Amino acid sequence: MPSVAVKLYSVFFKFLLKHRLQNRIQNPSDESKSPFGVTSRAEESVAAANPSFTDGVATKDIHIDPITSVSIRIFLPDTCLVSPDSGPKSQSRARVRSVAKRSDPAFGSDPNQALLRRNSYGSSGTGNEETHLENQRRNSYGCITDDLSLKSENDAYRGYSPSIGNCRKLPLMVQFHGGGFVSGSNDSVANNLFCRRIAKLCDVIVLAVGYRLAPENRYPAAFEDGLKVLYWLGKQANLAECSKSLGNARGDGSDLRKSDENRHVADAFGASMVEPWLAAHGDPSRCVLLGVSCGANIADYVSRKAVEVGRLLDPIKVVAQVLMYPFFIGSVPTHSEIKLANSYFYDKAMCILAWKLFLPEAEFSLDHPAANPLVPGREPPLKLMPPTLTVVAEHDWMRDRAIAYSEELRKVNVDSPVLEYKDAVHEFATLDMLLKTPQAQACAEDIAIWVKKYISLRGHEFSY
């Protein structure tokens, strides 16, 4: 059974959540007709981005769509600094050197503190930093404008800028946060810590998506935002290739016979629009989707659309997806929906309120394709879906439907294992107060083991 502290916090959590959901239902005037939308709530605790590797992962925020509020936060692990030509032993030594560099007094820490920050739980050195930086402004680079550790004497940007040359390529992981479609954000303190942990353990570039929330923007806004990120990544990969081609042409010393004005236009299209971290280190051919709670519904939708559009997403290849306690429901209740309807943190009644806020009134149904993955007639066929890892909790009323979906995938020969955690509750690996528990750490490590089967360049050397 969950601990007494978890039970008490669950009561407090449900009281606040129910109050907020009821307020949004009773005050429809708060809904906006503007498609721009919101990606975070005022009550959300936000962790500021930091584009330097002071704790092993550099982060930056990017607004990717001019007509909506959709944004992403990039989590780049310091393993990207290792030369791609070096062997495993050299890479290990490079990681040790990167930790030693972070112990330099310029970062305001001693060697022992730098090593402590490298532990799996991220407990050391992060809390004070987030508290100190919470209210500071961020500039367009995603760095803190008042953080002296990121500025030189002439106020120049001191975040990570990849050098031109042979850079190590890392897989991409697109992450969708939870919150019942009505709350949560990609830059919250809890989501920031979870994404950092996943980036380190999986050795991937995590892109946390800030999708539009309901009721300001109802279905299908959040789902379309998820697909929009994949198209943006494809565009970034193509622009990076254009920039690389232009650079190679000039490096050859050939005469392009173009005016300076035309060269400037080419530079603006091929270089200025390119996100440098992704251009230098991102491998679009190894893309994994990870969804948390309602984010798992978005990830599953994006996977389906990626299968439907096929080569239109080139060079993006979705090789796997991870669904963490997906936010599935249906009109015919499962055994867990009956037995655990009043379970911890997110009970069934509150989740139905969230679905009423998310789905348009004319379309509201618990068997809506966004809510129930097992309704007949969904496209594409399940046999075309990518390998899917499903994470469920013992004390989560949504577990049975998630397991049933995984079983349907296995029936058509899709690799779809289920990880069930005993004495766990919904969002046990991503909720703020549970993030530092051994169970949350073990879950992240289990995800990393499975994901590496599909993102390793050396083949399936990891067994699961």
Steps between C-alpha positions, in 0.01 A plus 500: 500500500614862445653674799303722739671810355386405149143444622488838676650682203250325272207639702642852481585460129149380409337783696696764309456330164125458542465866601692616190309274261162607636598867474590457134172320427291760684679796340486444124578870451862412575517313170660692218413478132857583409694208352819624669406333828696441821755230583532557875292609798579775749515252788768291328852509646735563208868405471703746295703376205879488526695460171824388666598156631523599864316187613553265208212620281465829313151635431344768283145606411381555142168635375448301179170635365431870433120468515467285813671475838653158425856477629763242582772471760813322379697286746851435364718258707871570530577165332452686172844653563669162458665450162302256281826333394608411854447156650296414810801545733582841354136603532501398865814704568346797319195481725724506806685804362168677436406447864838634608454810286171570672687507830685811384444801729362692202181301543481590866550151640769273643596158360297312757190697415553437128518127558192511718305670225574205275300256708187342351253677721615851416443599860823684561538854376177513305248614757681820597574582139136462397384708795754771421423514129125452511401864453780611273440592139615283212634638175452356150792262543322335792760616753453711811562866433613563858716187544861613514628147437359522147627846417841637437612850595355645178164322550569249222307172489696224676269205446605196300563567132597192298813526293496433129642157432458137588245502787351202675142427392242405760149358456201728552230440759182711476336517842140604579425596861194400700232705675167383359530733198410796726815552708871423509775644282817395325714731717354413841743407777378137503507456123841669483647251748339201329624600154852557631499152649376342176752695289787370715384139531392453138780717357254688279399856420164550668257749350225576754195635318298789638166433333188715530280428801123466533245650536658795315580264214303177492552184298673461258735792584738307730514205261571724201774674698671167555501423129611856426818436701588201281457707185715773656771246576488379141536856377794556734675189371455611139618853575807359675583302186457817289732690731754218492490491119554874477791478741661218304463691174686797642759282668594349164610840379276480193366818345126506549464800266231657715452851619558582866129568536404155378756343732344687791155362411645149486665551837174625652307198374759232556664612824311764695187286531690192610492403869875448565471232771276281287700566183824397669384213720151384399446175310152520342511136390476388865196671653311369803171635637436502874170602654407543867136448597297708250827556315495127423173554309674771299804280437278215375314739269826640361630146443188415304529812288869434440404157361229654282712774344797267453783653299351849523675524837842410356762501639312456832455133590292406805667178616315447832262657751465488878155540657523573872168430677295619198186706560264246338133461585186345349124476543519135607697496826786257553565312822755757620266789414241349732730388779734804503260776392591705808873435476786733592563844343279459189168328571258414223250779572766771468638347182153509344488872587833543321365321191194731503733798495716353224247358255257734318152480652349363179762222485513400865505123540710266710541293184646791306805384297718732710382332821453133412772335289296183456199645316453330161589677179812684618766543235766395414494123574669414829752275324664813355553665837855541633627293796319620812601481865212548745561597863216446748454530876328251730274763663398679180144455379613551136739203503272229354417691182868580444585131542218402262637737235844349540353151460331603176834621367668173592229304317619659174868436580593849622762498774287632785614403851330623816685619809277486809627645828369370829364741763530781242248773421421700188798723406722325757809571285422859400305666781699763689502336845566149361779579254782426742368165618692180412198379304502808276872455437453130423223580253722744310779242488261232371382736227861568401577128470205441266543817293865421429391192308367730229734797505836324518714528187655163580176308481295329768781426740273575796263221600181560694 
